Amino acid sequence: MSDITNMDETLVLLFKNETREQLERFTEIMLHLEQDPDQQGDVINELFRLAHNVKGSAGMMGLNELKEIMHQVENLFDGVRKTLITLDSEKIDDLIEFSDCVLKYIDGGHWDQAAEISPWKEKFHFQSEPDGLPKDRYNNNLILSEAEKQEVAIWQTSGKAVYGVELQFSLDANMKSASALVFVKYLEKYGSIYKMVPSIKELAAEKFDIFKAILFAENSLTPEQEQTVITYPVNDVLETRLRKWVYRPEEAKNETKAFQEIQEHQEQVTVGYGERSIRVEPGKIDKLVNNIGELLNIKANLKQLTQLGYQGRTTWEQLTKAVQKLDQLIAIFHEDVMDLRMVPVRQLFARFPKIIRDVAKRNNKQVELIIFGEDTEIDKQIAENLVDPLTHMIRNAVDHGLENGAERIAAGKPEVGRIKLGAYQDGDYIVISIGDDGKGLNPKLIRDKAVKNGLIKNDQQLSEDELIKLVFAPGFSTATKVSDISGRGVGMDVVANSINLLKGDIEVNTQLNRGTTFLLKVPLTLAIIQTLLVKIGDQSFGIPSGDVLESLIIQGNEVHTVADQMIYNWRQDAFPIIDLRKRFGVQNDTEADQIPLVVFKNGYGKMGLIVDELIGQEEVVIKQINPAFPNNPTIAGAAILGDGEIALMINVHSIQSN
């Protein structure tokens, strides 16, 4: 049984996140190589390092089967680097499939069931140099004389530490001597260099591939310091090894055992994108800590003012200033904490090139993926909740949206279809765009299918936009055949429900024979939002301010009814309005002279909501409602207001959809 089953859960999570990140980057490079094999020389070293990192992590976790396979992958890339073998399309295909297989093995967590990855060991078998690293062509060995061994022993027995350090340079490295000297200068912050190979005089000749040194340290390095040493950036270095030596007096007569290597640290292990961890820049943490110091100062000030208040010496002005300062600092804290939750959508998008490639190959289509806005930031929780709906929509775009090559040529289009995936910020929202240059949605075909499936009546009149929205109805599909990708009438309704749960909205822009673009508009964060508070009866409700175009008081005689639908004309734009008082079963005066109205916009256009009272803006923390309460899609959560009252949060997009 693997040691990993007995390891701390946090360590296992770190391993999974790190390995997932390494493999996703591995796949990304392989996909680029598949499109442009000529760039192999630029990326082989990075692929080698990625394989080496995964091998080291697997070894640390006791996953020996995975470690051995990654060793074979290292050897494979080393062979490519030495031009002993060619990385052809078949090998690239195998490596992409292998990466996917390892990802499933890692995510599955069935550590003792390595049978799914075992066959790859033989497939990637290639005998390279030991450890998959280039051999030192110059055979430079660090040999200690008897006197030097005694000096090392004296240093260690005095309670100090000795480390062996190695830099493995790539065979085509330039300026190795300069790089080694820079590294030596860096090491001297921890102690002194006792001996090194090549020596200072020999370095200039550049006749070495491995630089070796013995470091005399005043104290043992902390794990953080060791990590810093082995991750210190050195040009053209494939691997940095750091070993702590221990002197064994009882074995001193045996020269080969006088010093035993007891610890070797592989390359950096970092926290990647995963279920319960976020990569955070140190600067953000520093900023937060500084603000905590400011908060403590305000706390002390308020405490002092309270004590003075008992003595009648606190003025209202002093207290007001302290509260204002506290309010400002809390606003800054809000920004800082929310910033910690934000991740670039690049992490969300990273998985989709592989998905598009697989679906395209299965359908015998050629597809070009264009990505934009990768640096746009989004709340990590929302990003994770977008994975499934985006995956379905992208698979749908390739399977349904794009024509095959022959159809595209006949339609006067390039044979290669195009998918555009991007993101941009729109106020308090982020918009994810998924577009294709394919067939577009056919309103007539949608109508015929909807009538056939009983979703609408044959004589029912719907606008083109309303017909397009039917693609999100449960059980609806325009696919002419069922495949393992689509056509079963399950999917787009789930997408709509997922976006609705995120308090978001979907807009569809389509043109027949030109393509379709879906715009998913979701909040930047679900944690703390600016809210317009309103009253309906005696209950307070909140509407996200990002949804609100305007709140106003209208005259009762300005509301008109057309076909049982209330209509209001605002700035020469007529749109429907809904009386939330009726929706929530609250008695109201429909004949009132003045009516509070909230105007918002979503994928359907503008819409108005009638309420009893407009209270004002407030920043609130959204809490999920206990699942024991009946589900109401109109209610997105709840918030506790400053006076202790509970306000229910309204999902305006759900109101429109329903």
Secondary structure, 3 states (H helix, E strand, C coil): CCHHHHCCHHHHHHHHHHHHHHHHHHHHHHHHHHHCHHHHHHHHHHHHHHHHHHHHHHHHCCCHHHHHHHHHHHHHHHHHHCCCCCCCHHHHHHHHHHHHHHHHHHHHCCCCCHHHCCHHHHHCCCCCCHHHCCCCCCCCCCCCCHHHHHHHHHHHHCCCEEEEEEEEECCCCCCHHHHHHHHHHHHCCCEEEEEEECCHHHHCCCCCCEEEEEEEECCCCCHHHHHHHHCCCCCCEEEEEEEEEEECHHHCCCHHHCEEEEEECCCCCCCCCECCECCCCHHHHHHHHHHHHHHHHHHHHHHHHHHHHHCCCCCHHHHHHHHHHHHHHHHHHHHHHHHHHEEECHHHHCCHHHHHHHHHHHCCCCEEEEEECCCCEEEHHHHHHHHHHHHHHHHHHHHHHCCCHHHHHHCCCCCCEEEEEEEEEECCEEEEEEEECCCCCCHHHHHHHHHHCCCCCCCCCCCHHHHHHHHHCCCCCCCCCCCCCCCCCCCHHHHHHHHHHCCCEEEEEEECCCEEEEEEEEECCCCEEEEEEEEECCEEEEEEHHHEEEEEEEEHHHEEEECCEEEEEECCEEEEEEEHHHHCCCCCCCCCCEEEEEEEEECCEEEEEECCEEEEEEEEECECCCCCCCCCCCEEEEEECCCCCEEEEECHHHHHHC
